[in-house]
Amino acid sequence: MNAFDQILNRKESGSVKWDFMQQKLGLAGTDLLPMWVSDYDFKAPKVVLDALQQRIEHGIFGYAERDDAYYQATIDWYQNQHDTHVKREWITTVHGVLPGLAMALQMLTDKGDGIVMQSPGYGSFRKIIEFNDRVVVENPLTETEGEYQLDFDHLETCFANGAKAMIFCNPHNPTGRVWSESEITKVAELCEQYQVWLLSDEIWGDLVVGDAQYYSALRLPRNLTKRLIVATAASKTFGLSSLRISNFMIPDESLRAQFTRRLDAHGMDVFNSLSMSAATLAYQECSGWLTELKDYLRANITKLELFVQTQLPKVKFVSPQAGYLVWLDCRALNLTDTELEQKFVEAGLVPSMGIGFGKEGSGFVRLNLGCPVGTLDQALVRIKQALS
């Protein structure tokens, strides 16, 4: 049996996805199958678990700092996996991508400033913009038969009208689109032209499952990185989401000094020893595990794609280029978002509703396929019940 086939009981483990549906979504029921929060139902790599066990057995959890191995593992990973040269001095660390992005917005923009994000787009971007008293400026993606593109004319209008920063998701959540080198370069050129800060969330970059190639903004020419912050982490890749440590890579020395000062101002100068150990070992020794995982995810995606084609002719589905989240177009069913959600819940399945990603997501649902195939088989029965 493939190790990823093992179905593990995550109930009563403090899992947001499995234990907090009532508190977070208002949904109660012991038989609900959650496919909403974007984390795996797989164990982390064994080498990581062994390292964590060894660290726990050591028994001392005093103040910890990033060592040479942590930096070198990160540098080597980006060089070997993505042909991206990262300098050690670029790397700053934060307790999570969203806290770091929020901190960057506080540092670089003022209350009332416009912050661009694509729509449909990750709802937590909207949250940290609005809760920090900034204004969401939506740059809707254009969509034709499930293929999403950036609207550069509209994006330039957003910048020309005074937006101060942009949160860019590469690869994109929820559509799974991997932006090309030319697209990222165009985004950066517009940011430079209009003096807009570019905050590039690249946490999905390790999880390309299609033919596209992930191109990090860190590969841009230096004249286009003066206003760039790239956020990455091992957590999404290796199933370490609650072991929170993320890398904020900042090529420009002045911007990096400003960000580091802000980290110090928030007292973020102590690091979780377990998180550092897990990330270091994952980058050092788990490339093979990741290759096997992506093969498994591709199989899950293909299984759902064939199911939709044969069983749900009114539903449209384009395979994601990256990630394990699939974006189902249910608009032809002519249901309101409330009715669509109700059908899923009545069938015992909990998706992320597309409307939560902006009005462009109305009529869509996002499903998490980072699960054993046996769990997916259960889900297919419920999806058919909900949508057929």
C-alpha positions in Angstrom: 0.0 0.0 0.0 1.2 3.5 -0.8 2.0 5.4 2.3 -0.3 8.2 1.1 -3.2 5.7 1.0 -3.4 5.5 4.8 -6.6 7.1 6.2 -5.8 8.7 9.5 -8.3 9.9 12.1 -7.8 13.6 12.5 -10.8 14.2 14.7 -10.2 15.5 18.2 -6.7 16.5 17.2 -7.3 20.2 17.2 -7.5 20.2 13.4 -9.3 23.3 12.0 -10.4 21.3 9.0 -11.9 18.4 11.0 -12.8 19.7 14.4 -13.8 23.3 13.9 -16.4 23.3 11.2 -19.2 24.4 13.6 -17.1 27.2 15.1 -15.7 28.4 11.7 -18.6 27.6 9.3 -21.6 27.1 11.5 -21.9 23.5 10.3 -22.7 20.7 12.8 -22.7 17.0 12.1 -20.5 14.0 12.9 -20.5 12.6 9.4 -19.4 15.7 7.5 -16.4 15.1 5.2 -14.2 18.3 5.2 -12.5 19.3 1.9 -12.1 23.0 2.7 -9.0 24.0 4.6 -5.9 23.6 2.5 -3.8 21.1 4.4 -3.0 17.5 3.8 -4.5 14.4 5.4 -1.1 12.8 5.0 1.6 12.2 7.6 4.7 14.5 7.2 7.8 12.8 5.8 9.2 10.2 8.2 12.7 11.8 8.2 11.1 15.0 9.5 9.1 13.1 12.1 12.2 11.3 13.3 14.1 14.6 13.6 11.3 16.1 15.6 11.2 13.0 17.9 14.9 13.3 18.5 14.6 17.0 19.2 11.7 16.3 21.7 13.7 13.6 23.4 16.5 16.1 23.9 14.0 17.8 26.2 15.3 21.4 26.3 13.4 24.1 24.5 15.3 27.3 25.3 15.7 30.2 23.0 16.6 29.1 19.5 18.1 30.8 16.5 18.5 29.8 12.8 21.8 28.1 12.2 23.9 27.7 9.1 22.1 24.5 8.2 18.7 26.2 8.1 20.0 28.9 5.7 21.9 26.5 3.5 19.0 24.1 3.2 16.8 26.9 2.0 19.4 28.2 -0.5 20.1 24.8 -1.9 16.4 23.9 -2.2 15.7 27.0 -4.4 18.8 26.4 -6.5 18.2 22.7 -7.0 14.4 22.7 -7.3 13.7 26.0 -9.0 17.0 27.2 -10.6 16.7 30.3 -8.4 19.7 31.8 -6.7 18.9 33.0 -3.2 21.5 34.9 -1.2 21.7 34.2 2.5 21.4 37.9 3.4 18.0 38.1 1.6 16.4 35.6 4.0 14.3 36.9 6.9 11.9 34.7 8.8 8.4 35.3 10.2 6.0 33.2 12.1 3.8 32.6 9.1 3.2 34.1 5.6 0.0 36.0 6.5 1.5 37.7 9.6 4.5 38.7 7.5 2.3 40.1 4.7 0.3 42.0 7.2 3.4 43.4 8.8 4.7 44.5 5.4 1.4 46.3 4.6 1.7 48.1 8.0 5.2 49.1 7.2 4.9 50.2 3.6 1.4 51.7 3.3 -0.9 54.0 5.3 -4.5 53.6 6.4 -6.9 54.1 3.6 -4.3 53.1 0.9 -5.4 50.8 -1.9 -4.0 47.3 -2.0 -4.4 45.3 -5.2 -5.3 41.6 -5.2 -6.6 39.4 -8.0 -10.2 38.1 -7.9 -11.1 35.3 -7.4 -8.4 35.4 -4.7 -7.4 34.0 -1.4 -9.9 35.4 1.2 -7.3 35.9 3.9 -5.5 38.4 1.7 -8.7 40.4 1.8 -8.9 40.0 5.6 -5.4 41.3 6.4 -6.0 44.3 4.0 -9.3 45.3 5.5 -8.5 44.6 9.1 -5.4 46.8 8.8 -7.7 49.6 7.6 -6.5 49.5 4.0 -8.8 49.2 0.9 -9.0 46.2 -1.3 -8.6 47.1 -5.0 -9.8 44.1 -7.0 -8.0 43.2 -10.3 -10.4 40.5 -11.7 -8.8 37.7 -13.6 -10.3 37.1 -17.0 -11.6 33.6 -17.6 -12.4 31.7 -20.7 -13.5 28.0 -20.5 -11.7 27.7 -17.2 -8.4 29.3 -18.4 -7.5 32.3 -16.2 -5.4 35.3 -17.4 -4.2 38.5 -15.8 -5.9 41.7 -17.0 -2.9 43.9 -17.4 -4.9 46.9 -18.7 -7.1 46.9 -15.6 -4.1 46.3 -13.4 -2.3 49.4 -14.8 -5.5 51.4 -14.2 -5.5 50.2 -10.5 -1.9 51.4 -10.2 -2.5 54.7 -12.1 -5.4 55.4 -9.7 -3.1 55.3 -6.7 -2.8 51.8 -5.4 0.2 51.5 -3.2 0.9 47.8 -3.0 -0.1 44.5 -4.5 -0.4 41.0 -3.0 0.3 38.6 -5.8 -0.3 34.8 -5.5 2.1 32.7 -7.6 1.0 30.0 -8.2 -2.5 31.2 -7.8 -5.0 30.2 -5.1 -7.8 29.1 -5.9 -7.4 28.6 -9.6 -4.1 26.7 -9.5 -2.7 28.9 -12.3 1.1 29.1 -12.6 2.1 32.5 -13.9 4.7 32.6 -16.6 8.0 34.5 -16.6 6.6 37.0 -19.1 3.5 37.6 -16.9 5.5 38.0 -13.7 8.0 40.3 -15.5 5.1 42.5 -16.7 3.6 42.7 -13.2 7.0 43.8 -11.8 7.5 46.3 -14.6 4.2 47.9 -13.8 5.0 47.9 -10.1 8.3 49.7 -10.8 6.7 52.2 -13.2 4.0 53.2 -10.7 6.2 52.7 -7.6 3.9 50.0 -6.2 5.2 47.5 -3.6 5.0 43.9 -4.8 4.4 41.3 -2.2 4.6 37.9 -3.9 3.2 34.9 -2.0 4.9 31.9 -3.5 4.0 29.3 -0.9 2.5 27.0 -3.6 5.7 27.1 -5.8 6.9 23.6 -4.9 3.6 21.9 -5.8 3.5 22.3 -9.6 1.6 19.2 -10.9 1.1 20.2 -14.5 3.4 21.1 -17.4 3.9 24.7 -16.5 7.1 25.9 -14.8 7.1 27.9 -11.6 9.0 31.1 -12.0 9.9 32.9 -8.8 9.9 36.7 -8.7 13.3 36.3 -7.1 14.6 35.5 -10.6 13.7 38.9 -11.9 16.4 41.4 -13.0 17.7 43.4 -10.0 16.2 46.6 -11.4 12.8 45.1 -10.9 13.3 43.9 -7.3 13.8 47.2 -5.5 10.2 47.0 -4.2 9.8 43.2 -4.0 9.2 40.9 -1.0 8.8 37.2 -1.7 7.1 35.0 0.9 7.8 31.3 1.0 7.7 28.3 3.4 8.2 24.6 3.6 5.0 24.2 5.5 2.5 23.9 2.5 4.9 21.6 0.7 5.5 19.1 3.4 2.4 19.3 5.5 3.9 21.3 8.4 1.3 24.1 8.5 1.1 24.4 12.3 4.9 24.4 12.7 4.9 28.0 11.6 8.0 29.5 10.1 8.2 31.3 6.7 10.9 32.9 4.7 10.5 36.5 3.5 13.2 37.0 0.9 14.0 40.6 0.2 16.8 41.3 -2.4 16.9 45.1 -1.8 19.2 45.9 1.1 17.3 49.1 2.2 13.9 47.4 2.1 15.3 44.4 4.0 16.7 46.6 6.7 13.4 48.3 7.1 11.6 44.9 7.3 14.1 43.5 9.8 13.7 46.5 12.0 9.9 46.0 11.9 10.4 42.4 13.0 12.5 43.6 15.9 9.9 46.2 16.8 7.4 43.3 17.2 9.8 41.2 19.2 10.0 38.5 16.5 13.6 37.6 17.2 13.0 34.1 18.8 12.3 31.1 16.6 10.6 27.8 17.2 13.2 25.0 17.4 10.8 22.3 16.1 9.8 24.4 13.2 13.4 25.1 12.2 14.3 21.5 12.5 11.4 20.3 10.4 11.9 22.9 7.6 15.7 22.2 7.5 15.3 18.4 7.2 12.5 18.7 4.7 14.5 20.8 2.4 17.7 18.7 2.9 16.2 15.2 2.5 12.6 15.1 1.3 12.8 15.9 -2.5 12.0 12.2 -3.2 9.0 12.3 -0.9 7.7 15.4 -2.7 8.1 13.7 -6.1 6.0 10.8 -4.9 3.5 13.1 -3.3 3.0 15.1 -6.5 2.4 11.8 -8.5 -0.2 10.9 -5.9 -1.9 14.3 -6.2 -1.9 14.1 -10.0 -3.7 10.8 -9.8 -6.3 12.2 -7.4 -6.8 15.2 -9.8 -7.2 12.9 -12.8 -9.6 10.7 -10.9 -11.9 13.7 -10.1 -11.5 15.1 -13.7 -12.7 11.8 -15.2 -15.5 11.6 -12.7 -16.7 15.1 -13.5 -16.6 14.4 -17.3 -18.6 11.2 -17.1 -20.9 11.9 -14.1 -21.5 15.6 -14.0 -21.8 17.0 -17.5 -23.0 20.4 -16.3 -19.9 20.9 -14.1 -16.7 22.3 -15.7 -13.3 21.5 -14.3 -9.8 22.4 -15.6 -7.0 20.6 -13.9 -4.8 23.0 -11.7 -1.3 23.6 -12.9 -0.1 23.7 -9.3 -1.4 22.6 -5.9 -4.0 20.1 -4.7 -7.0 22.4 -4.7 -9.5 22.0 -7.6 -11.8 24.8 -8.8 -15.2 23.4 -9.9 -17.4 25.6 -12.1 -21.0 24.9 -11.1 -22.6 27.9 -12.7 -24.5 25.9 -15.2 -26.6 24.4 -12.4 -28.2 27.8 -11.9 -28.1 27.7 -8.2 -27.4 30.5 -5.8 -24.2 30.2 -3.7 -26.4 29.5 -0.7 -28.3 26.7 -2.5 -25.0 25.3 -3.9 -23.5 25.1 -0.4 -26.7 23.6 1.0 -26.6 20.8 -1.5 -23.0 19.9 -0.7 -23.7 20.0 3.1 -26.8 17.9 2.8 -24.7 15.3 0.9 -22.2 15.4 3.8 -19.4 17.2 2.1 -17.9 20.6 3.1 -16.1 22.5 0.3 -14.7 26.1 0.3 -17.4 28.1 -1.4 -16.1 30.1 -4.4 -18.0 33.3 -3.3 -15.5 33.5 -0.4 -12.8 34.3 -3.0 -14.6 37.3 -4.3 -17.7 37.9 -6.5 -15.8 36.3 -9.5 -16.0 33.0 -7.5 -19.8 33.0 -7.4 -21.0 29.6 -8.6 -17.7 27.8 -8.0 -16.5 25.6 -5.2 -12.9 24.7 -4.2 -12.2 21.2 -3.1 -9.0 19.9 -1.3 -7.6 16.7 -2.9 -4.7 16.4 -0.5 -6.2 13.2 0.9 -6.0 9.5 0.6 -7.7 8.1 -2.5 -10.1 6.2 -0.2 -11.2 9.5 1.2 -11.6 10.9 -2.3 -13.7 7.9 -3.3 -16.1 8.7 -0.4 -16.2 12.3 -1.6 -17.1 11.3 -5.1 -20.2 9.6 -3.9 -21.2 12.7 -2.0 -20.3 15.1 -4.9 -22.6 13.1 -7.2 -25.4 13.2 -4.6 -25.0 16.9 -4.3 -24.7 17.9 -8.0 -26.2 15.2 -10.2 
